[in-house]
Amino acid sequence: MTRYHATIRDIINEMNHAIHGKDSVVELVVASVFAGGHVLLEDVPGVAKTLLARSLAGTLGLGFARIQFTPDLLPSDIIGLTIWDAKNQEMQFRKGPIFTNILLADELNRASPKTQSALLEAMAESQVTVDGVTYPLPDPFIVIATQNPIEFEGTYPLPEAQVDRFLAATTIGYPSQTDEEQIVNDHLLTGLANTSVRQIFDSEQLQEVRGTLPKVFVSNAIVAYIVALTRYTRDRSSVSLGASPRGAIALALLARASAAVAGRDFVTPEDVKAMALPALGHRIRLSPEAWIRGVRRESIVNEAVQAVPAPVALNEGSNPH
């Protein structure tokens, strides 16, 4: 991964020109794309979720589409539909906006469960099926979905099966005062945020990096640590549903991508700790009693990181192979 490190840092730095003061979020989203996974952003409006997705597509040279999810949105509005072509006297499939590389599913939980389920096959298998015919989606296909965690009126909770398909979940949060001043100055000077980003990668380079990721070494001790962290989330009395085995896989993939972003060809316990909350937090369901007491999912993951012994880290100069 060493030869890609400088270019990956260029991608992150370029996105940071548009997304002020959110380096860790940008790095997580970039790592998720390299790992081939979808991202759930749970945050209030106005904190640059759309800008983040659009900037990501721009720096990677990928197609981008945005769907605003509403209660009256139909599955065919997302996937497309088969219509009669009178000119050619045949049925033709008209592709929907889902046929892109980076899909921003804005306020996903505002759509009905039927419409939400239209994304499930796409997220799981990178394909859609219409009238019995299966159509492959572009490669890569990444969903960046958003939902407002504050406003619940007129929303439909995402089913656990769909939440589990997101490789990572995170929040962006409000900027610091200095960063917010910069954002306001951008608007005052140009009338809009600094949204112009340079293309750093192309799809071929992205495929090269993704093809190299399996070569990033994950030791047996690291695998055991990842599984132990995941299993810890299932053994708490305050948890009604812990992270699934898919969560352990997600943590392993994110930790490996995090190592790659850092320019290393092996995973350390610190990579795992850094990715534990994004990979596992959204997969946890608290018991009603814990929810009433104000227990947070984040505290369960943080407790796991504190309680489960980490393996001895590899030295930078050692050969893990």
Beta strands, then each sheet from edge to edge (+ up, - down):
strand 1: 38-42
strand 2: 64-68
strand 3: 80-85
strand 4: 90-95
strand 5: 102-106
strand 6: 127-130
strand 7: 133-136
strand 8: 142-147
strand 9: 166-170
strand 10: 239-241
strand 11: 285-286
sheet 1: 2+ 5+ 8+ 1+ 9+
sheet 2: 3+ 4-
sheet 3: 6+ 7-
sheet 4: 10+ 11-
end
